Amino acid sequence: MATLILVPGAMHTAWVWHRVIPLLEQANHHVLAPDLPGVGENQSIAPHEATLASWAKFLVDKASNALGPVVLVGHSRGGHVIGEAAEYAPEHVAGLIYVAAILAQPGQTAFEAMGTDVNNNAASLSPEGIVTISPDAAIPIFYNRCSPADAAEAARRLCPEAIAPTVTPSSISTERWGRVPRAYVECSDDRSLPLERQRAMQAHAPCSPVFTLDADHSPFLSATVSLADSIIAATRRFAA
């Protein structure tokens, strides 16, 4: 049995994993799906106080107290966070799974890793550094392969979050983060982080195994079983 810690992407909460979690638990894994501090239901800090370091240390604390091998799973912006956590405590992380996720190089911000071909214009930024997006703008970017009901519900649940972690350079190094095995789950019809960009990031930081899903940016809703199967397969390799 491994412990899987699932990290949602920007402006998303732990709710997005609600269909995936039972499938992972059926494979005898322990699953944690926390909201990051300052996001969603975790208001342990104010949203504008969130930093990349505070989010990474939050995950390290979860990992260091978990049972069995620990695998961090990050969706989208969550990839930037799990990479930072692995840099801080590689001894506590058996593997990293990037799901249509930011896979930064050392010293890169998440925005730099995403590149200029990513649709960043739909979100709004407040003077306080809080990013939001309207449901109407989010649906065609994040949920283009989801059912209308799922897309509407997911868009309704989006929440504000600090921009600071996304514009903070990664502190990862080949000596620490680089020694943690990593897998990638590609999404072929992703309008938020196109497949070409997903593969460009992997070219600088190769992953194994790599899974390609016929899905949008939200495979937890549009390709739930395939996503769960990919996570289980990668975890089996890491735990072994």
C-alpha positions in Angstrom: 0.0 0.0 0.0 1.2 3.5 -0.9 -0.1 6.9 0.3 -1.1 9.1 -2.6 -1.3 12.8 -2.0 -3.4 14.5 -4.7 -2.8 18.2 -5.4 -5.3 20.1 -7.6 -4.4 22.8 -10.1 -4.8 26.6 -9.9 -8.2 27.8 -8.6 -9.3 24.2 -8.2 -10.1 22.5 -4.9 -9.8 18.9 -3.7 -13.3 18.3 -5.0 -11.9 17.6 -8.4 -10.6 14.2 -7.2 -13.9 12.9 -5.8 -14.4 10.3 -8.6 -10.7 9.2 -8.7 -10.3 8.7 -5.0 -12.6 5.6 -4.7 -10.8 3.9 -7.6 -7.4 4.5 -6.0 -8.7 3.2 -2.7 -10.0 0.1 -4.4 -6.4 -0.6 -5.4 -5.6 -0.6 -1.7 -3.9 2.8 -1.6 -4.3 5.4 1.1 -5.4 8.7 -0.4 -5.1 12.2 0.9 -6.6 15.1 -1.1 -6.1 18.3 0.9 -6.8 21.8 -0.2 -3.6 23.9 -0.1 -3.4 26.6 2.6 -5.4 29.6 1.6 -7.4 27.8 -1.1 -10.9 26.4 -0.9 -11.8 25.0 2.6 -8.2 25.4 3.9 -8.3 28.9 5.3 -5.5 28.3 7.7 -3.9 31.4 6.1 -5.4 34.2 4.1 -5.3 33.6 0.3 -2.8 36.4 -0.3 -0.4 34.9 2.2 0.2 31.7 0.2 3.7 31.1 -1.1 5.3 28.3 -3.1 7.4 27.5 -0.1 4.4 27.3 2.3 2.5 25.0 0.0 5.5 22.7 -0.5 6.2 22.5 3.2 2.5 21.7 3.8 2.9 18.7 1.5 6.2 17.7 3.1 4.4 17.6 6.5 1.7 15.4 5.0 4.3 13.1 3.4 6.5 12.8 6.4 3.6 11.6 8.5 2.1 9.2 6.0 2.2 5.4 5.9 4.1 3.4 3.3 5.7 4.9 0.2 4.4 8.3 -0.6 3.6 9.4 -4.2 2.7 13.0 -4.9 0.2 13.6 -7.7 0.0 17.2 -9.1 -2.5 18.5 -11.7 -1.6 21.6 -13.7 -0.1 24.2 -11.3 0.0 21.4 -8.8 3.1 20.1 -10.6 5.0 23.2 -9.6 4.1 22.5 -6.0 4.9 18.8 -5.9 8.3 19.4 -7.5 9.1 21.9 -4.8 8.0 19.5 -2.1 10.3 16.8 -3.5 13.2 19.2 -3.5 12.7 19.9 0.2 12.3 16.3 1.3 13.2 13.7 -1.4 13.7 11.1 1.3 9.9 11.2 2.0 8.8 10.9 -1.7 8.8 7.7 -3.6 7.6 9.2 -6.8 6.0 12.2 -8.6 3.1 12.0 -11.0 2.5 15.1 -13.2 -1.1 15.2 -14.6 -1.2 17.7 -17.5 1.0 19.6 -15.1 3.7 22.2 -14.9 7.1 20.5 -15.0 9.5 23.4 -14.5 13.2 23.4 -14.9 15.4 24.6 -12.0 14.9 28.3 -11.6 11.8 28.6 -13.7 8.5 30.0 -12.7 5.4 28.1 -13.5 4.5 30.8 -16.1 7.9 30.4 -17.7 7.5 26.7 -17.9 4.0 27.0 -19.5 5.4 29.2 -22.3 3.8 31.7 -24.6 1.4 29.2 -26.3 -0.7 28.7 -23.1 -4.0 30.5 -22.7 -3.4 32.8 -19.7 -5.6 35.7 -20.8 -8.9 34.4 -19.4 -8.0 34.9 -15.8 -8.1 38.1 -13.9 -5.6 39.4 -11.3 -6.5 41.8 -8.5 -4.3 44.5 -7.1 -3.8 42.2 -4.0 -2.3 39.5 -6.2 -5.4 37.2 -6.3 -6.2 35.4 -9.5 -9.8 34.5 -10.5 -11.6 33.3 -13.6 -15.2 33.4 -14.6 -17.1 30.2 -15.1 -17.9 31.2 -18.7 -14.2 31.7 -19.5 -13.2 28.5 -17.6 -15.5 26.0 -19.3 -14.0 26.1 -22.8 -10.5 26.1 -21.5 -10.6 23.6 -18.7 -13.6 21.3 -19.4 -14.1 21.1 -23.2 -14.4 17.3 -23.1 -16.6 17.1 -19.9 -20.3 16.7 -19.8 -22.2 20.1 -19.6 -23.3 19.2 -16.1 -19.8 18.3 -14.9 -18.3 21.4 -16.6 -20.8 23.7 -15.0 -20.3 22.2 -11.5 -16.5 22.3 -11.7 -16.6 25.9 -12.9 -18.9 26.9 -10.1 -16.5 25.5 -7.6 -13.4 27.4 -8.8 -12.0 29.7 -6.1 -9.6 32.6 -5.9 -6.0 32.0 -5.1 -2.7 33.9 -4.8 -0.6 34.4 -7.9 2.6 34.4 -5.9 3.4 30.7 -6.0 2.9 30.6 -9.8 5.4 33.4 -10.4 8.0 32.1 -7.9 11.0 30.4 -9.4 11.4 26.8 -8.6 14.2 25.9 -6.3 14.5 22.3 -7.6 17.9 20.7 -8.2 19.1 17.6 -10.0 20.7 16.5 -6.8 17.4 16.4 -4.8 14.2 16.7 -6.8 16.1 15.1 -9.8 16.6 11.8 -7.9 12.9 11.3 -7.3 11.3 9.1 -10.0 8.6 10.9 -12.0 5.8 10.0 -14.3 3.7 12.1 -16.7 0.0 11.8 -17.7 -0.5 13.7 -20.9 -3.9 15.0 -22.0 -4.2 15.1 -25.8 -7.1 17.6 -26.1 -5.9 20.0 -23.5 -6.8 23.7 -24.3 -5.2 25.1 -21.2 -1.7 23.4 -21.4 -1.5 22.0 -25.0 0.0 18.6 -25.6 3.0 20.2 -27.4 3.8 22.2 -24.3 3.4 19.2 -22.1 5.9 17.3 -24.2 8.3 20.3 -24.4 8.5 20.3 -20.7 9.2 16.6 -20.6 12.0 17.0 -23.1 13.9 19.0 -20.5 12.9 16.6 -17.6 12.1 13.2 -19.0 9.5 11.1 -17.2 8.9 7.4 -17.1 6.3 6.0 -17.5 4.3 8.4 -19.7 0.6 7.9 -20.3 -1.4 9.7 -23.0 -5.1 10.1 -22.3 -7.8 11.2 -24.8 -8.9 13.9 -22.4 -9.1 17.7 -21.8 -7.3 19.5 -19.0 -9.6 17.9 -16.5 -9.1 14.1 -16.9 -10.4 13.6 -13.3 -13.9 14.3 -14.9 -13.5 13.5 -18.6 -11.4 10.3 -18.3 -11.7 9.3 -14.7 -11.0 5.5 -15.1 -8.0 6.1 -17.4 -6.5 8.6 -15.1 -6.9 6.3 -12.1 -5.4 3.4 -14.0 -2.4 5.6 -15.0 -1.8 6.7 -11.4 -2.1 3.1 -10.1 0.3 1.8 -12.7 2.9 4.5 -12.0 2.5 4.1 -8.2 3.1 0.3 -8.6 6.4 1.0 -10.3 7.5 3.6 -7.8 6.5 1.5 -4.8 8.4 -1.5 -6.2 
